[in-house]
Amino acid sequence: KNVLLLDAGDIFQGTPYFNMYGGELELKLMSEMGYDATTIGNHDFDNGMNGLLQQMPNAKFPFLCTNYDFSDTVLKDKTQPYKVFKKDGVRVGVFGIGIELKGLVDKNLYGNTIYINPLEKAAYYTKFLKEEEKCDLIICLSHLGYKYQENKVSDVILAQQSKNIDLIIGGHTHTLLAKPLSYKNSDGKEVLVAQVGWAGVRLGKIDFLFDKEK
């Protein structure tokens, strides 16, 4: 009962099933599997914003994203920045972060979506989840990518420059980490970064243990 099943985006990618059914099959199966939330990856725009909008009713879970402003698009009010889950008295805050679409996705596919600095949004929502929502655990669903040679915002940079994030579940770079890697955040506290490849080659499992008295 104390399980969260989460995805880091790019649900729509790389199979004949998507080419045939446009994401319907993936979202229906993920709903049957009991997924609790996902974020939006760049490939989720492969059939344009209308393609994503058309398939969203097949998902019995929310699309979480803090740094895409969809207010001037068909996806307005179709996503949410975060969700708080209550598990056996523990409050778990989950929020989403997306990669910059310019240069990665055809402009016609993402339209008037406005990209906002992920570090700024992460700072705002982690503070909100910690102080206002009183979350005991904060998880970021990130489609930024694990890390880069160039100075581009990644999961590692997010981990090191943020506060209050306990776990970053990453996507985009298809990095297969055998186990979560630990980094120090701007307060010197531990942040775990996990990514388990792509296409369902692995299911990552991470256990957090809580002492109710503490």
VOBA-1610 file (N, C-alpha, C; in pm, whole numbers, padded with zeros to 5 digits, always signed):
BEGIN
Lys+00082-00121+00000Lys+00000+00000+00000Lys+00085+00127+00000Asn+00210+00118+00048Asn+00294+00238+00058Asn+00390+00247-00061Val+00332+00241-00181Val+00411+00241-00304Val+00366+00357-00394Leu+00462+00422-00457Leu+00434+00517-00564Leu+00503+00467-00690Leu+00430+00463-00801Leu+00485+00422-00930Leu+00489+00546-01019Leu+00610+00584-01060Leu+00631+00715-01124Leu+00709+00700-01255Asp+00687+00796-01345Asp+00754+00794-01476Asp+00812+00931-01505Ala+00926+00934-01574Ala+00997+01059-01599Ala+00980+01111-01743Gly+00874+01069-01812Gly+00846+01127-01943Gly+00899+01048-02061Asp+00865+01094-02183Asp+00887+01020-02307Asp+00809+00890-02307Ile+00682+00900-02274Ile+00593+00785-02284Ile+00568+00753-02432Phe+00558+00858-02513Phe+00531+00845-02656Phe+00664+00836-02731Gln+00717+00717-02751Gln+00842+00712-02826Gln+00875+00571-02872Gly+00912+00562-02999Gly+00996+00453-03045Gly+00933+00317-03069Thr+00801+00304-03069Thr+00745+00172-03097Thr+00637+00181-03204Pro+00614+00072-03278Pro+00504+00069-03374Pro+00368+00091-03308Tyr+00357+00055-03179Tyr+00230+00075-03107Tyr+00195+00224-03100Phe+00298+00307-03073Phe+00272+00451-03071Phe+00237+00501-03211Asn+00310+00454-03311Asn+00283+00497-03449Asn+00140+00463-03491Met+00091+00350-03441Met-00044+00306-03479Met-00153+00372-03394Tyr-00132+00378-03262Tyr-00239+00418-03171Tyr-00218+00555-03106Gly-00107+00621-03135Gly-00086+00758-03091Gly-00074+00780-02941Gly-00039+00674-02867Gly-00022+00688-02722Gly-00135+00631-02640Glu-00244+00595-02707Glu-00360+00539-02635Glu-00323+00413-02556Leu-00251+00324-02622Leu-00216+00195-02560Leu-00126+00216-02438Glu-00023+00300-02453Glu+00071+00321-02342Glu+00000+00377-02219Leu-00084+00478-02240Leu-00149+00543-02126Leu-00253+00451-02061Lys-00322+00372-02141Lys-00419+00277-02084Lys-00348+00169-02003Leu-00237+00119-02055Leu-00163+00015-01983Leu-00099+00070-01856Met-00045+00192-01864Met+00013+00253-01743Met-00095+00275-01638Ser-00215+00309-01681Ser-00326+00325-01586Ser-00361+00192-01521Glu-00362+00085-01601Glu-00389-00048-01546Glu-00281-00091-01447Met-00157-00049-01473Met-00045-00084-01384Met-00047-00003-01255Gly-00128+00103-01252Gly-00139+00181-01130Gly-00039+00294-01117Tyr+00007+00349-01228Tyr+00098+00463-01220Tyr+00032+00578-01145Asp+00111+00646-01063Asp+00060+00757-00981Asp+00082+00893-01045Ala+00188+00907-01126Ala+00215+01037-01190Ala+00326+01020-01293Thr+00329+01114-01387Thr+00439+01124-01483Thr+00469+01272-01504Thr+00582+01299-01569Thr+00608+01432-01620Thr+00606+01425-01773Ile+00629+01537-01839Ile+00621+01542-01985Ile+00761+01547-02045Gly+00790+01453-02135Gly+00917+01452-02206Gly+00903+01513-02344Asn+01015+01542-02408Asn+01011+01605-02540Asn+00940+01518-02644His+00951+01385-02632His+00886+01297-02730His+00735+01289-02710Asp+00687+01338-02598Asp+00542+01339-02577Asp+00474+01446-02662Phe+00556+01527-02731Phe+00504+01623-02829Phe+00513+01569-02972Asp+00550+01441-02990Asp+00574+01386-03125Asp+00453+01397-03217Asn+00333+01390-03161Asn+00211+01408-03242Asn+00150+01546-03219Gly+00232+01639-03174Gly+00184+01774-03149Gly+00104+01785-03021Met+00065+01907-02989Met-00009+01930-02865Met-00149+01871-02870Asn-00210+01874-02987Asn-00343+01814-03001Asn-00337+01663-02986Gly-00227+01603-03033Gly-00209+01459-03017Gly-00199+01419-02870Leu-00125+01499-02793Leu-00112+01473-02649Leu-00246+01496-02578Leu-00310+01607-02613Leu-00439+01640-02552Leu-00542+01529-02576Gln-00544+01477-02697Gln-00641+01374-02734Gln-00624+01247-02650Gln-00498+01216-02612Gln-00472+01092-02540Gln-00479+01106-02388Met-00472+01228-02337Met-00468+01248-02192Met-00584+01183-02116Pro-00707+01180-02172Pro-00816+01113-02098Pro-00792+00966-02072Asn-00699+00904-02144Asn-00667+00762-02122Asn-00578+00741-02000Ala-00527+00850-01943Ala-00437+00840-01827Ala-00516+00864-01699Lys-00514+00769-01610Lys-00580+00784-01480Lys-00479+00835-01377Phe-00388+00917-01421Phe-00285+00975-01335Phe-00250+01112-01392Pro-00196+01202-01311Pro-00168+01338-01358Pro-00034+01351-01431Phe-00029+01449-01520Phe+00095+01493-01584Phe+00145+01613-01504Leu+00262+01598-01441Leu+00315+01702-01353Leu+00427+01779-01424Cys+00413+01911-01431Cys+00520+01992-01490Cys+00512+02135-01437Thr+00622+02183-01384Thr+00625+02317-01327Thr+00676+02423-01424Asn+00757+02385-01521Asn+00828+02487-01599Asn+00789+02496-01746Tyr+00676+02436-01783Tyr+00616+02463-01914Tyr+00489+02545-01889Asp+00484+02664-01946Asp+00365+02748-01936Asp+00278+02721-02058Phe+00168+02650-02036Phe+00077+02611-02144Phe-00042+02705-02157Ser-00037+02822-02092Ser-00157+02907-02082Ser-00210+02956-02216Asp-00123+02961-02319Asp-00167+03006-02451Asp-00170+02888-02549Thr-00203+02769-02497Thr-00207+02649-02581Thr-00330+02564-02546Val-00351+02458-02623Val-00465+02368-02597Val-00445+02287-02469Leu-00324+02287-02415Leu-00297+02212-02292Leu-00317+02295-02165Lys-00371+02416-02182Lys-00399+02499-02065Lys-00487+02423-01966Asp-00444+02420-01840Asp-00517+02355-01730Asp-00525+02203-01744Lys-00446+02144-01833Lys-00449+01998-01850Lys-00337+01930-01772Thr-00244+02008-01720Thr-00137+01953-01638Thr-00143+02021-01501Gln-00065+01972-01407Gln-00055+02037-01277Gln+00091+02037-01234Pro+00133+02134-01153Pro+00275+02143-01116Pro+00321+02033-01021Tyr+00234+01993-00928Tyr+00275+01896-00827Tyr+00152+01819-00776Lys+00181+01716-00701Lys+00075+01644-00629Lys+00132+01592-00498Val+00053+01600-00393Val+00093+01547-00263Val+00020+01416-00238Phe+00097+01311-00211Phe+00042+01179-00181Phe+00057+01152-00031Lys-00045+01094+00028Lys-00039+01059+00171Lys-00030+00908+00183Lys+00080+00862+00240Lys+00105+00718+00252Lys+00135+00684+00398Asp+00037+00622+00466Asp+00057+00575+00603Asp+00108+00686+00695Gly+00050+00806+00679Gly+00088+00918+00764Gly+00205+01001+00712Val+00268+00956+00604Val+00381+01028+00544Val+00330+01108+00424Arg+00370+01235+00419Arg+00329+01322+00307Arg+00443+01328+00204Val+00413+01283+00083Val+00512+01279-00025Val+00472+01379-00133Gly+00557+01478-00157Gly+00533+01576-00261Gly+00609+01540-00387Val+00539+01536-00500Val+00601+01502-00628Val+00575+01616-00725Phe+00682+01664-00791Phe+00666+01768-00892Phe+00747+01733-01016Gly+00717+01801-01128Gly+00781+01768-01255Gly+00859+01884-01315Ile+00965+01849-01388Ile+01052+01947-01456Ile+01079+01898-01598Gly+01064+01986-01697Gly+01086+01947-01836Gly+01207+02017-01898Ile+01259+01958-02004Ile+01375+02010-02075Ile+01332+02120-02172Glu+01427+02207-02210Glu+01395+02312-02306Glu+01364+02248-02442Leu+01252+02289-02500Leu+01205+02226-02624Leu+01266+02289-02749Lys+01306+02416-02740Lys+01363+02486-02856Lys+01490+02416-02903Gly+01494+02384-03033Gly+01609+02315-03090Gly+01603+02165-03073Leu+01509+02118-02995Leu+01495+01974-02969Leu+01367+01921-03033Val+01263+02005-03033Val+01131+01969-03086Val+01090+02075-03189Asp+01029+02031-03298Asp+00980+02125-03399Asp+00882+02223-03334Lys+00901+02352-03363Lys+00818+02457-03304Lys+00669+02433-03330Asn+00637+02378-03444Asn+00497+02351-03477Asn+00434+02249-03382Leu+00518+02166-03320Leu+00466+02061-03232Leu+00439+02111-03091Tyr+00513+02213-03045Tyr+00489+02261-02908Tyr+00429+02402-02905Gly+00410+02464-03021Gly+00335+02589-03033Gly+00381+02700-02941Asn+00289+02757-02865Asn+00318+02872-02779Asn+00357+02833-02637Thr+00403+02710-02619Thr+00453+02668-02489Thr+00572+02755-02450Ile+00568+02809-02329Ile+00679+02892-02280Ile+00762+02811-02180Tyr+00891+02807-02206Tyr+00985+02734-02119Tyr+01035+02828-02010Ile+01029+02783-01885Ile+01074+02863-01771Ile+01191+02793-01704Asn+01285+02872-01653Asn+01407+02818-01590Asn+01371+02711-01487Pro+01421+02587-01507Pro+01384+02478-01416Pro+01437+02497-01274Leu+01554+02561-01259Leu+01610+02581-01126Leu+01523+02677-01044Glu+01469+02779-01111Glu+01381+02874-01042Glu+01252+02806-00998Lys+01194+02728-01087Lys+01069+02660-01053Lys+01090+02554-00944Ala+01202+02484-00952Ala+01233+02384-00850Ala+01249+02450-00713Ala+01316+02565-00710Ala+01335+02637-00584Ala+01200+02679-00525Tyr+01113+02729-00610Tyr+00982+02776-00563Tyr+00897+02660-00509Tyr+00885+02554-00588Tyr+00793+02447-00550Tyr+00847+02358-00438Thr+00979+02341-00429Thr+01031+02263-00316Thr+01010+02337-00184Lys+01026+02468-00187Lys+01001+02549-00066Lys+00852+02540-00029Phe+00768+02549-00131Phe+00623+02541-00109Phe+00584+02404-00052Leu+00636+02298-00112Leu+00602+02163-00066Leu+00651+02136+00076Lys+00768+02190+00108Lys+00825+02168+00241Lys+00753+02251+00347Glu+00735+02380+00319Glu+00684+02471+00422Glu+00532+02480+00425Glu+00468+02483+00310Glu+00323+02499+00307Glu+00249+02364+00311Glu+00299+02269+00233Glu+00233+02138+00227Glu+00286+02040+00332Lys+00392+02081+00403Lys+00449+02001+00513Lys+00488+01860+00468Cys+00552+01851+00350Cys+00590+01720+00297Cys+00710+01663+00372Asp+00705+01532+00398Asp+00815+01461+00464Asp+00918+01414+00362Leu+00876+01398+00237Leu+00963+01350+00129Leu+00926+01426+00003Ile+01026+01473-00072Ile+01001+01546-00195Ile+01073+01477-00311Ile+00997+01444-00414Ile+01050+01375-00532Ile+01031+01462-00655Cys+01136+01474-00735Cys+01129+01546-00862Cys+01129+01446-00977Leu+01028+01455-01062Leu+01028+01379-01188Leu+01090+01470-01293Ser+01209+01435-01338Ser+01286+01526-01424Ser+01306+01468-01563His+01283+01552-01664His+01320+01513-01800His+01432+01603-01852Leu+01520+01645-01760Leu+01632+01731-01798Leu+01748+01651-01857Gly+01763+01527-01818Gly+01879+01447-01855Gly+01977+01439-01739Tyr+02052+01329-01731Tyr+02139+01302-01616Tyr+02250+01407-01600Lys+02339+01419-01700Lys+02441+01523-01698Lys+02499+01541-01837Tyr+02566+01656-01859Tyr+02619+01691-01991Tyr+02762+01741-01979Gln+02834+01735-02092Gln+02969+01793-02097Gln+02959+01945-02089Glu+02863+02002-02165Glu+02847+02147-02166Glu+02769+02193-02043Asn+02766+02322-02023Asn+02700+02379-01905Asn+02550+02389-01928Lys+02483+02276-01927Lys+02340+02267-01952Lys+02274+02209-01827Val+02158+02263-01791Val+02093+02218-01668Val+02059+02069-01679Ser+02102+01994-01579Ser+02083+01849-01577Ser+02035+01807-01438Asp+02012+01679-01422Asp+01973+01627-01290Asp+02083+01652-01186Val+02208+01636-01226Val+02319+01657-01134Val+02324+01803-01089Ile+02311+01896-01183Ile+02312+02039-01149Ile+02191+02073-01062Leu+02075+02018-01096Leu+01955+02041-01016Leu+01977+01991-00873Ala+02034+01873-00860Ala+02059+01817-00727Ala+02152+01908-00646Gln+02258+01955-00709Gln+02360+02033-00638Gln+02316+02176-00606Gln+02228+02231-00688Gln+02191+02372-00670Gln+02053+02391-00606Ser+01991+02283-00563Ser+01856+02292-00507Ser+01858+02271-00356Lys+01740+02286-00296Lys+01719+02253-00156Lys+01592+02168-00147Asn+01586+02086-00046Asn+01464+02012-00009Asn+01427+01894-00098Ile+01494+01874-00213Ile+01465+01755-00294Ile+01536+01635-00232Asp+01461+01527-00211Asp+01521+01404-00158Asp+01562+01308-00269Leu+01482+01305-00377Leu+01506+01211-00486Leu+01471+01274-00619Ile+01560+01259-00717Ile+01532+01299-00855Ile+01524+01172-00939Ile+01406+01148-00998Ile+01390+01037-01091Ile+01400+01097-01231Gly+01504+01061-01303Gly+01536+01127-01429Gly+01505+01045-01553Gly+01496+01118-01664Gly+01478+01057-01795Gly+01561+01132-01899His+01527+01117-02022His+01580+01188-02139His+01712+01132-02192Thr+01814+01116-02108Thr+01945+01074-02159Thr+01960+00922-02165His+01856+00848-02124His+01858+00701-02131His+01974+00641-02051Thr+02010+00709-01943Thr+02121+00664-01858Thr+02076+00547-01772Leu+02153+00440-01774Leu+02118+00322-01694Leu+02209+00319-01571Leu+02158+00370-01461Leu+02233+00368-01335Leu+02197+00241-01259Ala+02298+00167-01218Ala+02274+00042-01145Ala+02207+00067-01011Lys+02237+00183-00953Lys+02172+00224-00830Lys+02172+00377-00825Pro+02086+00436-00742Pro+02083+00582-00733Pro+02218+00637-00686Leu+02257+00751-00741Leu+02382+00815-00701Leu+02350+00930-00606Ser+02439+00953-00511Ser+02417+01053-00407Ser+02497+01180-00436Tyr+02431+01294-00423Tyr+02495+01425-00439Tyr+02458+01512-00319Lys+02537+01615-00296Lys+02509+01711-00189Lys+02438+01833-00248Asn+02329+01873-00185Asn+02258+01992-00233Asn+02322+02119-00178Ser+02259+02233-00201Ser+02319+02361-00161Ser+02325+02377-00009Asp+02252+02293+00063Asp+02259+02293+00210Asp+02351+02183+00264Gly+02415+02111+00173Gly+02503+02002+00215Gly+02430+01874+00250Lys+02300+01866+00214Lys+02222+01746+00244Lys+02216+01654+00122Glu+02189+01527+00148Glu+02193+01426+00042Glu+02072+01434-00051Val+02100+01424-00181Val+01996+01409-00283Val+02030+01283-00363Leu+01934+01197-00383Leu+01955+01079-00466Leu+01910+01109-00609Val+01991+01064-00706Val+01956+01079-00847Val+01948+00939-00909Ala+01833+00909-00969Ala+01811+00776-01027Ala+01768+00789-01172Gln+01812+00694-01254Gln+01762+00683-01392Gln+01786+00541-01437Val+01684+00480-01499Val+01695+00336-01529Val+01679+00307-01678Gly+01756+00384-01759Gly+01759+00355-01903Gly+01636+00406-01975Trp+01577+00321-02057Trp+01460+00362-02135Trp+01385+00236-02179Ala+01264+00255-02232Ala+01185+00147-02294Ala+01155+00032-02197Gly+01155+00061-02067Gly+01120-00043-01971Gly+01225-00150-01951Val+01352-00120-01986Val+01457-00221-01966Val+01477-00252-01818Arg+01451-00154-01733Arg+01458-00174-01588Arg+01342-00103-01521Leu+01303-00157-01406Leu+01212-00087-01316Leu+01293-00053-01192Gly+01308+00076-01166Gly+01384+00118-01048Gly+01299+00104-00923Lys+01361+00057-00815Lys+01290+00041-00688Lys+01375+00106-00578Ile+01316+00203-00511Ile+01386+00274-00403Ile+01298+00274-00280Asp+01355+00232-00168Asp+01280+00228-00042Asp+01324+00341+00049Phe+01228+00415+00103Phe+01255+00514+00208Phe+01189+00465+00336Leu+01265+00466+00444Leu+01215+00421+00573Leu+01196+00542+00664Phe+01081+00549+00730Phe+01049+00662+00818Phe+01027+00614+00961Asp+01079+00691+01055Asp+01054+00670+01197Asp+00945+00769+01238Lys+00827+00717+01274Lys+00714+00807+01304Lys+00741+00897+01424Glu+00822+00850+01519Glu+00851+00931+01636Glu+00942+01049+01602Lys+01024+01033+01498Lys+01119+01138+01459Lys+01067+01222+01344
//
